[in-house]
Amino acid sequence: MATTIHEPPRLERRPPAGVGNSGLRGMVPAGGLPRTAQKYAPPPASTGIWVILAAIGMTFAALTSALVVRKGGATDWHHFTLPSILYLNTLILLASSVTLEVSRKRVAAFMAAGSAGLENPAPWLYATLGLGLAFVAGQYVAWHQLKTQGLYLATNPSSSFFYVFTAAHALHLVGGLGGLVRVIAKLNSASLRRATLDATSRYWHFMDVLWVYLLLLLWMKL
């Protein structure tokens, strides 16, 4: 007697509740083909520079608070005239922001045109770098002028805050000079990215605005 062997029924595996087109909320469309959802993400240089600027801003805000509190309860606070070269330094730093902005626009056009028929904008970056170095040199002259008046870091609280504020700003500006050197090197090697230039420009302009704020603060409080 012939025995008929029936094929076992096929069991259809269903995804658990909540998984599928409705559970994944459109990650897998009805056609079954995966869909890539691309969202805009700012370049790491752009994100990082805002974090750095926020940290620098909080640092100088803390120093400002310390100055106000120390002066409010001080009996040994001595006022003195700020070195006149600081005002020249301010003009130098403002001029460096202008040359940097000009260079940023020229670099953007230079990169967009593929350097065809356009003058290399590196001289404007070199001008910004030179003005930055002149500012740092001017700060050194200002410290020397104070020393000739007998005002040192530990002479009195007012002179201490002057040295701390100006030295901290100069150190951060030196970091901006390093960024400019990096931008120039990448431009000369044709590997400069727009995000790198923009981040360096934001940092430099922030140093400019910060210095104007510090000069006004020192002029009013010292």
Contacts in CASP RR format, 6 or more apart in sequence:
PFRMAT RR
TARGET T0000
AUTHOR 0000-0000-0000
METHOD contacts of the structure
MODEL  1
MATTIHEPPRLERRPPAGVGNSGLRGMVPAGGLPRTAQKYAPPPASTGIW
VILAAIGMTFAALTSALVVRKGGATDWHHFTLPSILYLNTLILLASSVTL
EVSRKRVAAFMAAGSAGLENPAPWLYATLGLGLAFVAGQYVAWHQLKTQG
LYLATNPSSSFFYVFTAAHALHLVGGLGGLVRVIAKLNSASLRRATLDAT
SRYWHFMDVLWVYLLLLLWMKL
20 28 0 8 1.000
21 28 0 8 1.000
21 29 0 8 1.000
21 30 0 8 1.000
26 35 0 8 1.000
27 34 0 8 1.000
27 35 0 8 1.000
27 37 0 8 1.000
28 34 0 8 1.000
28 35 0 8 1.000
29 35 0 8 1.000
43 193 0 8 1.000
43 195 0 8 1.000
44 195 0 8 1.000
45 193 0 8 1.000
45 195 0 8 1.000
45 196 0 8 1.000
45 198 0 8 1.000
45 199 0 8 1.000
46 195 0 8 1.000
46 198 0 8 1.000
46 199 0 8 1.000
48 199 0 8 1.000
49 199 0 8 1.000
49 202 0 8 1.000
49 203 0 8 1.000
50 202 0 8 1.000
52 203 0 8 1.000
53 202 0 8 1.000
53 203 0 8 1.000
53 206 0 8 1.000
56 172 0 8 1.000
56 206 0 8 1.000
56 210 0 8 1.000
57 210 0 8 1.000
59 168 0 8 1.000
60 165 0 8 1.000
60 168 0 8 1.000
60 169 0 8 1.000
60 210 0 8 1.000
60 213 0 8 1.000
60 214 0 8 1.000
63 161 0 8 1.000
63 164 0 8 1.000
63 165 0 8 1.000
63 168 0 8 1.000
64 217 0 8 1.000
66 161 0 8 1.000
67 161 0 8 1.000
67 165 0 8 1.000
67 217 0 8 1.000
67 221 0 8 1.000
68 221 0 8 1.000
70 77 0 8 1.000
70 157 0 8 1.000
70 161 0 8 1.000
71 77 0 8 1.000
71 157 0 8 1.000
71 158 0 8 1.000
71 221 0 8 1.000
74 157 0 8 1.000
76 156 0 8 1.000
76 157 0 8 1.000
77 156 0 8 1.000
77 157 0 8 1.000
77 158 0 8 1.000
78 156 0 8 1.000
78 158 0 8 1.000
78 159 0 8 1.000
79 158 0 8 1.000
79 222 0 8 1.000
80 146 0 8 1.000
80 149 0 8 1.000
80 151 0 8 1.000
80 158 0 8 1.000
80 159 0 8 1.000
80 222 0 8 1.000
82 162 0 8 1.000
82 215 0 8 1.000
82 218 0 8 1.000
82 219 0 8 1.000
82 222 0 8 1.000
83 141 0 8 1.000
83 142 0 8 1.000
83 145 0 8 1.000
83 146 0 8 1.000
85 138 0 8 1.000
85 141 0 8 1.000
85 142 0 8 1.000
85 145 0 8 1.000
86 142 0 8 1.000
86 215 0 8 1.000
87 215 0 8 1.000
88 138 0 8 1.000
89 135 0 8 1.000
89 138 0 8 1.000
89 139 0 8 1.000
89 142 0 8 1.000
89 211 0 8 1.000
90 211 0 8 1.000
90 212 0 8 1.000
90 215 0 8 1.000
92 131 0 8 1.000
92 132 0 8 1.000
92 134 0 8 1.000
92 135 0 8 1.000
92 138 0 8 1.000
93 131 0 8 1.000
93 132 0 8 1.000
93 135 0 8 1.000
93 207 0 8 1.000
93 208 0 8 1.000
93 211 0 8 1.000
94 208 0 8 1.000
95 131 0 8 1.000
96 127 0 8 1.000
96 128 0 8 1.000
96 130 0 8 1.000
96 131 0 8 1.000
96 132 0 8 1.000
96 135 0 8 1.000
96 204 0 8 1.000
96 208 0 8 1.000
97 204 0 8 1.000
97 205 0 8 1.000
97 208 0 8 1.000
99 124 0 8 1.000
99 127 0 8 1.000
99 128 0 8 1.000
99 131 0 8 1.000
100 124 0 8 1.000
100 125 0 8 1.000
100 128 0 8 1.000
100 180 0 8 1.000
100 201 0 8 1.000
100 204 0 8 1.000
100 205 0 8 1.000
101 201 0 8 1.000
101 205 0 8 1.000
102 124 0 8 1.000
103 121 0 8 1.000
103 124 0 8 1.000
103 125 0 8 1.000
103 127 0 8 1.000
103 128 0 8 1.000
104 197 0 8 1.000
104 198 0 8 1.000
104 201 0 8 1.000
106 118 0 8 1.000
106 119 0 8 1.000
106 121 0 8 1.000
106 124 0 8 1.000
107 121 0 8 1.000
107 125 0 8 1.000
107 187 0 8 1.000
107 192 0 8 1.000
107 197 0 8 1.000
108 194 0 8 1.000
108 197 0 8 1.000
109 118 0 8 1.000
110 118 0 8 1.000
110 119 0 8 1.000
110 120 0 8 1.000
110 121 0 8 1.000
111 192 0 8 1.000
111 194 0 8 1.000
115 190 0 8 1.000
120 187 0 8 1.000
121 187 0 8 1.000
122 184 0 8 1.000
122 187 0 8 1.000
122 188 0 8 1.000
125 180 0 8 1.000
125 183 0 8 1.000
125 184 0 8 1.000
125 187 0 8 1.000
126 184 0 8 1.000
128 180 0 8 1.000
128 204 0 8 1.000
129 177 0 8 1.000
129 180 0 8 1.000
129 181 0 8 1.000
129 184 0 8 1.000
132 173 0 8 1.000
132 177 0 8 1.000
133 177 0 8 1.000
135 173 0 8 1.000
136 170 0 8 1.000
136 173 0 8 1.000
136 174 0 8 1.000
136 177 0 8 1.000
139 166 0 8 1.000
139 170 0 8 1.000
142 166 0 8 1.000
143 163 0 8 1.000
143 166 0 8 1.000
146 152 0 8 1.000
146 159 0 8 1.000
146 162 0 8 1.000
146 163 0 8 1.000
151 159 0 8 1.000
151 162 0 8 1.000
152 159 0 8 1.000
152 163 0 8 1.000
153 159 0 8 1.000
153 160 0 8 1.000
153 163 0 8 1.000
154 160 0 8 1.000
158 221 0 8 1.000
158 222 0 8 1.000
161 218 0 8 1.000
161 221 0 8 1.000
161 222 0 8 1.000
162 218 0 8 1.000
162 222 0 8 1.000
165 214 0 8 1.000
165 217 0 8 1.000
165 218 0 8 1.000
166 214 0 8 1.000
166 218 0 8 1.000
169 207 0 8 1.000
169 210 0 8 1.000
169 211 0 8 1.000
169 214 0 8 1.000
172 207 0 8 1.000
172 210 0 8 1.000
173 207 0 8 1.000
173 211 0 8 1.000
176 200 0 8 1.000
176 203 0 8 1.000
176 204 0 8 1.000
176 207 0 8 1.000
179 200 0 8 1.000
179 203 0 8 1.000
180 200 0 8 1.000
180 204 0 8 1.000
182 196 0 8 1.000
182 200 0 8 1.000
183 192 0 8 1.000
183 196 0 8 1.000
183 197 0 8 1.000
183 200 0 8 1.000
186 192 0 8 1.000
186 193 0 8 1.000
186 196 0 8 1.000
END
